[in-house]
Amino acid sequence: MIVLDPTKTNIFIWVPGTGGHEVHPAFKDAAEKASHGDCQFICIDYPASVDFIASVQKGVKELSKVLKKVSHTKLPEQKVFLGGSSQGAWVIGEALAHDALLKEIPNKVVMFGHPGMSADHVKFDEDANIWEINNPNDAVTFGWNSGERAEIAKGLSDMYRFRPRGFAVLLKYMVKKPRLLWRLFVLIILHTKIINWVTSPHDYSNEMPLAVYWLLH
């Protein structure tokens, strides 16, 4: 149940990435500092699992429900800001792209590391209130054509579960697009923390303070 705090002006709704179930610490810290504590956080509760397609669909449904609830209960002076990273950005992109009314609820939206498997990306020059922040070296954000998205998403889900089909799909695309898949493979290794002296290009912690400042101004 969502209960808005009438004493807080800024409402931050966060959609976590794969495996996440809380507001990103760097985003939360930046928002608290920039707003001088005048903020409330709402974290979207959805699977955020490696079963990407089903998880994103459930995330879109939950985000839509929360946005509508906040829209109906917030005070006129309260502002709503929406943020998310990785799979969370995928959820946001799909939700706003397929429901024009939802797009009108947040004052501003920021997405970090929006997966290339998503078909719904937003260019800043098309909507000045939505900022998609992608590291050019982040393999997660590299684009795929419509015929490849579903297969890659399913293949990665299977790979995370150590199913043979997943590795077969990875091998297939490694041959077709070796540079792209190699960088994705390196990114996965970095996130296992086997190598911990290199910052992952999919880590957007350092970009979050500037993004929060942009949201509030």
Secondary structure, DSSP 8 states (H G I E B T S, - for coil): -----TT-SEEEEEE--TT--S--HHHHHHHHHHTTT-EEEEE--S---S-HHHHHHHHHHHHHHHHHHHHHHS-TT-EEEEEEETHHHHHHHHHHHS-HHHHTSSSEEEEES--TT-S----TTT-TTEEEE--TT-GGG----HHHHHHHHHHHHHHHTT-HHHHHHHHHHHHHSHHHHHHHHHHHHHHTTSS-SS--TT--GGGHHHHHHHHH-
